[in-house]
Amino acid sequence: MDFIVNEIKSMAEAKYPTHSAKGISEINFRLD
């Protein structure tokens, strides 16, 4: 699971670098 999360975070940062913090928090919320 951690590997998948890191992959998603990497893609999110690459696609939306200016919104990476918001995107990561949303991803974490959905996974919880």
PDB file with one MODEL, atoms N, CA, C and O in Angstrom:
MODEL        1
ATOM      1  N   MET A   1       0.840  -1.207   0.000  1.00  0.00           N
ATOM      2  CA  MET A   1       0.000   0.000   0.000  1.00  0.00           C
ATOM      3  C   MET A   1       0.871   1.251   0.000  1.00  0.00           C
ATOM      4  O   MET A   1       0.592   2.203  -0.729  1.00  0.00           O
ATOM      5  N   ASP A   2       1.922   1.254   0.812  1.00  0.00           N
ATOM      6  CA  ASP A   2       2.792   2.433   0.871  1.00  0.00           C
ATOM      7  C   ASP A   2       3.395   2.737  -0.490  1.00  0.00           C
ATOM      8  O   ASP A   2       3.533   3.898  -0.874  1.00  0.00           O
ATOM      9  N   PHE A   3       3.757   1.677  -1.221  1.00  0.00           N
ATOM     10  CA  PHE A   3       4.345   1.891  -2.549  1.00  0.00           C
ATOM     11  C   PHE A   3       3.338   2.582  -3.460  1.00  0.00           C
ATOM     12  O   PHE A   3       3.691   3.512  -4.185  1.00  0.00           O
ATOM     13  N   ILE A   4       2.094   2.134  -3.425  1.00  0.00           N
ATOM     14  CA  ILE A   4       1.043   2.736  -4.263  1.00  0.00           C
ATOM     15  C   ILE A   4       0.824   4.188  -3.851  1.00  0.00           C
ATOM     16  O   ILE A   4       0.699   5.068  -4.703  1.00  0.00           O
ATOM     17  N   VAL A   5       0.778   4.434  -2.561  1.00  0.00           N
ATOM     18  CA  VAL A   5       0.582   5.808  -2.080  1.00  0.00           C
ATOM     19  C   VAL A   5       1.702   6.701  -2.584  1.00  0.00           C
ATOM     20  O   VAL A   5       1.448   7.811  -3.053  1.00  0.00           O
ATOM     21  N   ASN A   6       2.938   6.228  -2.492  1.00  0.00           N
ATOM     22  CA  ASN A   6       4.075   7.032  -2.949  1.00  0.00           C
ATOM     23  C   ASN A   6       3.999   7.279  -4.446  1.00  0.00           C
ATOM     24  O   ASN A   6       4.340   8.367  -4.909  1.00  0.00           O
ATOM     25  N   GLU A   7       3.560   6.291  -5.208  1.00  0.00           N
ATOM     26  CA  GLU A   7       3.414   6.463  -6.654  1.00  0.00           C
ATOM     27  C   GLU A   7       2.361   7.525  -6.950  1.00  0.00           C
ATOM     28  O   GLU A   7       2.569   8.385  -7.806  1.00  0.00           O
ATOM     29  N   ILE A   8       1.238   7.468  -6.249  1.00  0.00           N
ATOM     30  CA  ILE A   8       0.171   8.455  -6.457  1.00  0.00           C
ATOM     31  C   ILE A   8       0.669   9.843  -6.083  1.00  0.00           C
ATOM     32  O   ILE A   8       0.414  10.810  -6.801  1.00  0.00           O
ATOM     33  N   LYS A   9       1.374   9.947  -4.970  1.00  0.00           N
ATOM     34  CA  LYS A   9       1.905  11.246  -4.548  1.00  0.00           C
ATOM     35  C   LYS A   9       2.879  11.791  -5.582  1.00  0.00           C
ATOM     36  O   LYS A   9       2.866  12.983  -5.886  1.00  0.00           O
ATOM     37  N   SER A  10       3.722  10.918  -6.120  1.00  0.00           N
ATOM     38  CA  SER A  10       4.685  11.364  -7.126  1.00  0.00           C
ATOM     39  C   SER A  10       3.966  11.872  -8.368  1.00  0.00           C
ATOM     40  O   SER A  10       4.346  12.900  -8.930  1.00  0.00           O
ATOM     41  N   MET A  11       2.934  11.160  -8.797  1.00  0.00           N
ATOM     42  CA  MET A  11       2.171  11.589  -9.973  1.00  0.00           C
ATOM     43  C   MET A  11       1.445  12.895  -9.684  1.00  0.00           C
ATOM     44  O   MET A  11       1.395  13.785 -10.532  1.00  0.00           O
ATOM     45  N   ALA A  12       0.885  13.007  -8.488  1.00  0.00           N
ATOM     46  CA  ALA A  12       0.166  14.226  -8.123  1.00  0.00           C
ATOM     47  C   ALA A  12       1.110  15.424  -8.118  1.00  0.00           C
ATOM     48  O   ALA A  12       0.753  16.505  -8.587  1.00  0.00           O
ATOM     49  N   GLU A  13       2.316  15.229  -7.585  1.00  0.00           N
ATOM     50  CA  GLU A  13       3.277  16.330  -7.542  1.00  0.00           C
ATOM     51  C   GLU A  13       3.741  16.698  -8.944  1.00  0.00           C
ATOM     52  O   GLU A  13       3.977  17.870  -9.238  1.00  0.00           O
ATOM     53  N   ALA A  14       3.873  15.693  -9.808  1.00  0.00           N
ATOM     54  CA  ALA A  14       4.322  15.964 -11.173  1.00  0.00           C
ATOM     55  C   ALA A  14       3.237  16.694 -11.967  1.00  0.00           C
ATOM     56  O   ALA A  14       3.527  17.594 -12.755  1.00  0.00           O
ATOM     57  N   LYS A  15       1.985  16.292 -11.745  1.00  0.00           N
ATOM     58  CA  LYS A  15       0.873  16.904 -12.489  1.00  0.00           C
ATOM     59  C   LYS A  15       0.496  18.260 -11.913  1.00  0.00           C
ATOM     60  O   LYS A  15       0.267  19.216 -12.653  1.00  0.00           O
ATOM     61  N   TYR A  16       0.432  18.337 -10.585  1.00  0.00           N
ATOM     62  CA  TYR A  16      -0.049  19.551  -9.928  1.00  0.00           C
ATOM     63  C   TYR A  16       0.956  20.031  -8.884  1.00  0.00           C
ATOM     64  O   TYR A  16       0.656  19.997  -7.690  1.00  0.00           O
ATOM     65  N   PRO A  17       2.141  20.477  -9.303  1.00  0.00           N
ATOM     66  CA  PRO A  17       3.166  20.851  -8.320  1.00  0.00           C
ATOM     67  C   PRO A  17       2.726  21.974  -7.386  1.00  0.00           C
ATOM     68  O   PRO A  17       3.131  22.007  -6.224  1.00  0.00           O
ATOM     69  N   THR A  18       1.895  22.899  -7.888  1.00  0.00           N
ATOM     70  CA  THR A  18       1.490  24.026  -7.052  1.00  0.00           C
ATOM     71  C   THR A  18       0.418  23.619  -6.053  1.00  0.00           C
ATOM     72  O   THR A  18       0.174  24.328  -5.076  1.00  0.00           O
ATOM     73  N   HIS A  19      -0.225  22.476  -6.294  1.00  0.00           N
ATOM     74  CA  HIS A  19      -1.298  22.026  -5.403  1.00  0.00           C
ATOM     75  C   HIS A  19      -0.934  20.695  -4.755  1.00  0.00           C
ATOM     76  O   HIS A  19      -1.815  19.966  -4.301  1.00  0.00           O
ATOM     77  N   SER A  20       0.361  20.372  -4.709  1.00  0.00           N
ATOM     78  CA  SER A  20       0.774  19.053  -4.238  1.00  0.00           C
ATOM     79  C   SER A  20       0.335  18.813  -2.791  1.00  0.00           C
ATOM     80  O   SER A  20      -0.116  17.716  -2.463  1.00  0.00           O
ATOM     81  N   ALA A  21       0.460  19.817  -1.926  1.00  0.00           N
ATOM     82  CA  ALA A  21       0.093  19.632  -0.522  1.00  0.00           C
ATOM     83  C   ALA A  21      -1.398  19.326  -0.401  1.00  0.00           C
ATOM     84  O   ALA A  21      -1.796  18.423   0.334  1.00  0.00           O
ATOM     85  N   LYS A  22      -2.215  20.085  -1.126  1.00  0.00           N
ATOM     86  CA  LYS A  22      -3.662  19.850  -1.079  1.00  0.00           C
ATOM     87  C   LYS A  22      -3.998  18.485  -1.660  1.00  0.00           C
ATOM     88  O   LYS A  22      -4.802  17.743  -1.097  1.00  0.00           O
ATOM     89  N   GLY A  23      -3.372  18.156  -2.799  1.00  0.00           N
ATOM     90  CA  GLY A  23      -3.649  16.872  -3.431  1.00  0.00           C
ATOM     91  C   GLY A  23      -3.277  15.701  -2.543  1.00  0.00           C
ATOM     92  O   GLY A  23      -4.018  14.722  -2.456  1.00  0.00           O
ATOM     93  N   ILE A  24      -2.132  15.797  -1.883  1.00  0.00           N
ATOM     94  CA  ILE A  24      -1.689  14.706  -1.010  1.00  0.00           C
ATOM     95  C   ILE A  24      -2.648  14.552   0.160  1.00  0.00           C
ATOM     96  O   ILE A  24      -2.981  13.427   0.535  1.00  0.00           O
ATOM     97  N   SER A  25      -3.102  15.659   0.748  1.00  0.00           N
ATOM     98  CA  SER A  25      -4.026  15.556   1.873  1.00  0.00           C
ATOM     99  C   SER A  25      -5.338  14.929   1.428  1.00  0.00           C
ATOM    100  O   SER A  25      -5.948  14.170   2.181  1.00  0.00           O
ATOM    101  N   GLU A  26      -5.784  15.240   0.200  1.00  0.00           N
ATOM    102  CA  GLU A  26      -7.017  14.630  -0.306  1.00  0.00           C
ATOM    103  C   GLU A  26      -6.824  13.142  -0.551  1.00  0.00           C
ATOM    104  O   GLU A  26      -7.711  12.341  -0.257  1.00  0.00           O
ATOM    105  N   ILE A  27      -5.657  12.764  -1.093  1.00  0.00           N
ATOM    106  CA  ILE A  27      -5.366  11.346  -1.328  1.00  0.00           C
ATOM    107  C   ILE A  27      -5.345  10.594   0.001  1.00  0.00           C
ATOM    108  O   ILE A  27      -5.921   9.511   0.108  1.00  0.00           O
ATOM    109  N   ASN A  28      -4.693  11.154   1.005  1.00  0.00           N
ATOM    110  CA  ASN A  28      -4.625  10.501   2.312  1.00  0.00           C
ATOM    111  C   ASN A  28      -6.018  10.359   2.911  1.00  0.00           C
ATOM    112  O   ASN A  28      -6.335   9.335   3.515  1.00  0.00           O
ATOM    113  N   PHE A  29      -6.846  11.381   2.748  1.00  0.00           N
ATOM    114  CA  PHE A  29      -8.211  11.335   3.278  1.00  0.00           C
ATOM    115  C   PHE A  29      -8.994  10.197   2.626  1.00  0.00           C
ATOM    116  O   PHE A  29      -9.705   9.459   3.309  1.00  0.00           O
ATOM    117  N   ARG A  30      -8.865  10.058   1.313  1.00  0.00           N
ATOM    118  CA  ARG A  30      -9.601   9.008   0.599  1.00  0.00           C
ATOM    119  C   ARG A  30      -9.116   7.621   1.019  1.00  0.00           C
ATOM    120  O   ARG A  30      -9.918   6.694   1.133  1.00  0.00           O
ATOM    121  N   LEU A  31      -7.812   7.473   1.248  1.00  0.00           N
ATOM    122  CA  LEU A  31      -7.280   6.164   1.619  1.00  0.00           C
ATOM    123  C   LEU A  31      -7.681   5.787   3.041  1.00  0.00           C
ATOM    124  O   LEU A  31      -7.821   4.604   3.349  1.00  0.00           O
ATOM    125  N   ASP A  32      -7.866   6.771   3.904  1.00  0.00           N
ATOM    126  CA  ASP A  32      -8.300   6.486   5.268  1.00  0.00           C
ATOM    127  C   ASP A  32      -9.742   5.980   5.222  1.00  0.00           C
ATOM    128  O   ASP A  32     -10.322   5.674   6.264  1.00  0.00           O
TER     129      ASP A  32
ENDMDL
END
